């Protein structure tokens, strides 16, 4: 099952790990920084593509079409790109949230004609009481490398530095030590 994940912050990297966990192949990660793409490779991406105006075409060249395209940014432009590279019957999954009231472009003819699906997913659509124990078991069994998402343990007194790293799109996520 070919998968494309656009946006390799904490949410996108989690999507890459999940795709790897269920055996998706190929898994293409798309991001604007090489640092994020390098991290995506360590958590399961088989291919990486630098985000520019040609990213969707490069993904199509790799896969011929993806079964699942994940927008982990919340971008109308990303949704448009992903909708152009779906395989027949494919699903476009909106994970990143756009601003309230912003619309995303989908082709009202191509979606029903090709059997595309448009799905929303907030917080992985999980039920914490059921899913968190499963996630913990997968992590403890070495099948879900969550520790690769975190970098630079930071004292609470340095929280502003950690927040700036997030704004600067540093790969992974900071861990605040209380």
Protein Blocks (a to p, Z undefined) as FASTA:
>chain_A
ZZddehjafklmmmmmmmmmnopacdddddfbfklmmmmmmnopabdcdddfklmmmmmm
mnopafbdcdfkopaklmmmmmmmccehiacddfbdcdehiacdddfklmmmnopacddd
eehipafklmmmmmmmmmmnopacfklmpghiadfklmmmmmmmmmnopghjddddZZ
